[in-house]
Amino acid sequence: MSLLTKSPHSPLPSPTPSPAHEVTATDPALVRRAVKAAAVGNAMEWFDFGVYSYIAVTLGKVFFPSGNPTVQLLSTFGAFAAAFLVRPVGGAVFGPLGDRIGRQKVLAVTMIMMAAGTFSIGLIPSYATIGVGAPLLLLLARLVQGFSTGGEYAGASTFIAEYAPDKRRGFLGSWLEFGTLAGYVGGAGLVTLMTALLSSHDLVTWGWRVPFLIAGPMGLVGLYLRLRLEETPAFAAEVERAEAGRPKVPLREMVTGQWKALLLCVGLVLVFNVTDYMLLSYMPSYLTSELHYDETHGLLVVLAVMVLMMVVQPFAGALTDRVGRRPVIAAGCAGFLFLSVPAVLLIRQGSLAAVALGMGALGLLLVCFTAAMPSALPALFPTRVRYGSLSIGFNVSVSLFGGTTPLVVTALIGATGNMMMPAYYMMAAAVIGGTAVWFMSESAGRPLPGSPPSVER
């Protein structure tokens, strides 16, 4: 529970409390529960993305029969990217809903939809069994996932940010992306294990279904954790003010009234997600399909990089509380601008040491974003529109740039024959992200817009 400490001249709660005369004191145990529930849901989402990316070559054989492996891979990534086309729709629905009825309720709904969409993929018959119906059902399941995830990240980051004390928001927010990495590691580890233990025939005929079917029990665990949570102190205070006559915010105001913050959000999310999807979603297939690297060894390298990122993640989150979000994000942008080409050249050499070094460098640069963004993005918007505006800005950027990264880069390599396209794509994203950092305000150690100072009880 949160505790509002009032001025001694105000013994009774005021219907319109002044942030200057109150402090939100948060219960550490409740904050830990909130972080855990948000991170588990994010892990569920990225477990699916990790599995889909790491088993993309097999899915191409199951759902998109063709004599051309590149066409199969493009078709698989096309279905992957299709989910991102409906993310802005999901964000436009779930975001404003979260600002109206509460963060906790909406996050419970998105958890159910995500688990159902992922679980259903494991039940779809192959193309050999039902023909064109197979890829169509895959596409439908991906659209359900995309619609639900439209409200997931913005809601989870908002939930943690509104619970966290001001001086620890970076550290606590970094655990959201720790959940992302844990989901990826779980998905990647399972696919790697199955690839090593099963024959190619068994993997194509039934093995690929196992990771998707696991989503059912995982979703129930995440739903249980989220249903046990209370609403955030910031939203509870907003509800109190709304009951005193404050009007609800229309969707149009969430966009036009926040257009500067939305532009910054789109730029920051662009560099965050282009580099994220490049490293964690595209690179496993790049190693296998484009560089003809041994599939199992390639997966193990990426898995090791993600474990390294998980180890560094909380420390980097704490660093953002000490030095600020802007310096950490700016360092990541500069790193991708100047080190993407050397890193990809190392990866292209093909030796295990070179691939590990190149991937490790990109992974550590990515931590600059994964550690800072969960706390930096919610701080762009005031409480009354935070979930809605962040959902819209985040999902528009992810849909246009992040989720399409594997498809666009695969197509660019196919069209130009230039194997350095991944590096050039990340460099372009770094320039845009760096521009956004230049114009953003520092938020470390400061109250969220529209909220009073928050301290740990």
N, C-alpha and C positions, 0 to 999 in steps of 0.2 A: 504494500500500500504506500501511497505517497503521502507526505505530510506537509501542509502549507503553513509556514510560520508567518503570522501577521504582525503588523505594527501593534504596539501596546495600546494605541489609540483606536484600534479597530477590533474589539473583542468578538464581534460576530462576523461570519463570512460575508464578504461583499459580493453582490451579483456581478459586478464588473471590477474584479480585482486589478490593482495596478501592479505591473511587473516590478516596479521600483520598490515596492513595499512588501514583497513576498519572496519566499525561496521555496523551491520544491526539494524536499529531502527524500531520497529514494532508499528503499530497503534493499541492501545488497543481495539478499537471498532471492527476492523477487526479480531483481535485475538479471541475476544468473539464469533464472528460469526463462525469462523473456529472451535472452540471448540464445539459450539452448533450443527453444522452440523455433525461433526464426532460422537458426542455422541448420536445424534438421530438415526443415522444409526446403531450404536452398540446396542442401545436399541431395535431396530427393530429385529436384529438378535437374541438377547437373550430373547425377548418376545416369539419368536417361541420356543426356547429351553426350556424356563420355562414352557410354556403351554404343550409342548410335554412330559416333565418330570412329571409334576404334574397330567396330565390326562392319564398317561401311562397305568394304570390298565384298564381304560375305552377303550382306543385304542386297547388294547389286545383283549377285547371282540368283538370289531367291526371288526377288520381286521384279527385276528388269533384265530378262534374258537377252543377251546380245553377244555377237562374236567379238565385239570391241570392248576391252576392259575400261577404256577411257569413257565410252558412252555409258557403261554401267555405273561408273563412279559419278559421272555428271548427273545421271538420273537420280541416284541415291542422295547426292547433295542437293539436288533440286527439291526433293521431298523434304529434306532437312530445312532448306531455306523457306519453303512454303509456310511452315509454322510461324515464321517471323512476319509474314505478311498480315496475319491476323492479330499479332501482338498489340499494335496500336489500338485495334478495336477492343481487345480485352482490357487494355490500359484505360481507354476512354469510358469503359463500363465500370470496372472494378475500382479505379482510382477515385472518381467522384463518390462512388458508393462508400468507400472507406472513409471519406471525409464527412459523410452524412450519417452512417449507422455505426461506424467504428472500425478500427484497424483489425481487431481480433476476429470479428465475425467474418470479414472478407477473407482474411488469411486462412480461416478454416475451410471456406468454400474452395479457394484456389488449391488447397492441399488435396481435397477430394477429387477435383477434376484432373489434376496432374497425375495422381496415382491411377485413376481410371484410364486415362489416355495411354499411359505407358504400359499398363497391364494388358490392355486390349491388343497392343502390337504383338505381344507374344502369342496371341490366339489366332492371328490372321493366317489363313491357308496360303500356301505358296502360289506363285504364278503357274507352276506346272499343274496345280490342282484345280484352280478356279479361273485361270486366265487373267484377263485385264482387271477383273474385280479385285485381285490381290493388291496391285499398286494403288488402286482407288481407295481401298479400305485403309491402307497405310497412310495415304494422304489425309483421309478423314481423321484418323487417330492423331496425326501430327497437328492438324488444325485445332483439335480439342486441346492438345497440350499447349499450343501457341496462345490460344485464347486465355487459358488459365494462367500461364506464366506472364501474361500482360499485366496482371495485378500482383505478381509474387515479389519480385525484387524490390520494387518501390515500396511495397507494403512492409516487407521484412526490414529493410534499411530504416524506414520511418519508425517502425516499432522499436527497434533497438535505440535509435537516436533519441527518441522521446522518453525512453526509460533511463538512458545513461546519464550520469553526472557530467557536467560540462568538461571537467578536467580529465575524464577518462573515456570520452566518447570515441576517440580514435582507436584506442585499445579494444574497447568492447565491440565497436563496429567491425573491427578486423576479423572477429570470429565469424561474421556472416560469410566472408570469403573463405575462411578456414573450412566452413561447411561446404562451400563450392568445391574446394580442392579435395576434401574428404570424399565427396560424391564422385568426383572424377577418378580419384585413386581407387575407390571401391569398384567403379565400372571398369576402369582400365585393368585393375588387378584380376577381376573376374574373367574378362575377355582374354587377357594374357594367359591365365591358367587354363582356360578352355582351349585356346589355340595350341598350347603346348601338349595338352593331354588327349585331345580329340583329333581324329583324322579329318581331312578336308571334307570328306563325304558326310561324316557325322555332324560336323559343324554346320554344313549347309542344310542337312535334312531335319535336324532337331536341336542341335546345340545352341544355335543363335537365339532360340526362344527363352532360354533359362534366365538371362539377365533381365529381360523385360517382365517376366512373371514374378520376379522378386519384388517388383515395385508395389505389388498389392500389400504385402505385410509391412513394408517400409512406410507406405502411405498411412496405414492405420496407426502406426506408432507416432508419426508426425501429427496426425489429427488429434490423437489423445493429448499430446503435449500442448497443442495450441488451444484446445478447448478448456484446459485447466488455467489459462492465463486470464488476468484482469486487463481492462482497458488501460492505455497509457495515461499518465498524469496530465500530459499536455492536451490530449483529446478530451479527457474528463472535464478539464477546466473550460475547454471550448464549448462543450455541451452545456455547461452551467451558464455561460454567457449567452448561448443561443436561446436557452429557455427564458432568458431575460429580454428577449425581443430581437436578437441578432438574426438577420436574414440569412438564408442558405445561399451559398455561392454557386451561380450557374456555371455550366461547363465553359461557356464563352469567356467568362472572366478568368477562369483558370488558365486560359491561353493568352488572350489579349492583355489581360491585366498583369501578366507575368512574363511578357515576351522577352525581356532582356535576360532574366534568369533562365528561361527556356532555351535561348540560344547558347548560353554558357553550358547548360546541361547537355545539350546535343553535342557540342564540341568535346566536352570531357568524356562523355559516354562513347563517342566515336573512337577516340584513341584507346580507351580502356577496352572496348569490346573487339575492335579490329585486331589488336595485339593478342587479346585473350583467345579469340577463336582461331587466330592463326597458329598459335602455339599449341593449344590444347585440343582443338578439333581438327585442324587441317594437317598439321605436321605428321601425325601418325600415317595418314594416307599418302602424304608427300614422300615420306621415307620409303614406303612400300611400292606405290604405283609409279612415281616419277623417277626415283633414284634406285629402284629395284633393291632396296635394302631388305635384309632378312626380317620377316614380319615379326617374329617373336622378339628378336634383339631390339628392333625399333620400338616396340611397345614397352619393353623393359627400360629403355633409356628415358622415354617420356614419363614413365611411372616414377623413375628415380628423381627426375626434375620436379615433379609435383610434390613428392615427399620433401624435397629440399625447400620448396616454397612454403609448405605447411610449417616447417620448423622455423623459418624466418618470419612468417606472417605476423604472429602476435608481437614480436619485437619491433617490427616495422610499424605496426599500428600504434604501439606506445611511443615510438619516435615521432609520429605525427602530432601527438599531444604535446611534445616538448618543443619541437622546432616549427611546427605548423604543417598544414596540409599542402599549401602552395609550394614550398621548397621540395617536398617529397615528390609531388606530381610532376613538377618541372624537371627534376632530376631524371624521372622515368622518360619523359618526352625527349630530353637531350640524349639520353642513352640510346633510345630507339632510332633517333635521327642519325647518330654517328656510328653506332655499332651493329645495325641491322645487316649491312653488307658483309662486314667481317664474320659475323655469326653465321650467316647463310653460306658463305664460302667454306667455313669450317664444316658445316653440316654436309655440304656437297662432296667433301673429300671422302666421306663414306666410312672411314675407320671409326671404330667404337670410341676411341678417345676424342677424336675431332668432333664427332656428332654429339657426344656428351658435353664437351666444352661449349660448343655453339648453342646447344639447347639450354644448358645451364645458365649461360649469360643472358639469354632471352627471358628465362624464367625469373631470374633475380630482378631484371628490369621490370617485368610485369608485376612483381610484388609491390613496386612503388604505387601502382594503381589499385591493386586488390586491397592494400592496407589503408589507403587514404579515401577512396571513393565512397565506401559505405557511410562515412561520417561527413564527407564534404558535400555530397549531392543533396541530402535532406536539408542541409543548412542553407541551401539556395532559396528556399521557399518558406513563407510563414505557415503557422500551424493550420489555419483554416482551409488552406488549399494544398498543403504539402503532399498528401498522398495522391491527389488528382493531378496536379501539375507535374510532379515528378514522374508519375506513371506515363503521362503523355510524352514528355520530353525524352525519358529514358527509352520507351518502346519505339518511338519514331526513329531515334538514332540507331538502336539495335537492329530494327527491321531493315533500314536502308543500308547500313554499313556493316554492322557486326555479324549478324546471322548469314549474310550473303557472302562473307569473306571466302569460305571454302569454294563456293560455286564460282565466284568471280575470278579468283586466283587460278583455279583449275582451267577455266575458260581462257584466261590470258596466256597461260603457258601453252595451251593447245593452239591458240591463234598465232603466237609469236615464236614459240619454241625457246623462249628465254627463261631459263630455270632460276633466274634471280628475281622474278616477279614478286615472290613473298617479301623480299627485303625492300623493294621499292614501294610496295603497298604499305608496309609498316612505317616507312619514312614519311610518306605523304600524310598518314594519320598522325604522326608525331608533330608535324608542323601545325596541323589544325588544333590538336590538343594543347600545344604550347601557346597558341594564340588565345585559347580560352583561359588558360591559367593566368596569362598576363592581365586579363580583365576581371578575374574573380577576386572576391574579398576573402581575407583570411577568417576562418571560423573557429580555429582551435582555441579551446579554453573559454569560449564565449557562449552565452545562452543562444538557443535556437531562435530565429525570428518569430516574434509573437508569443514567446514563452518567457517566464521568469527564470532567473538563475537556478540551476539544478546542482545539488550537492549530495554526497553520499551520507546517509544517516549514521 
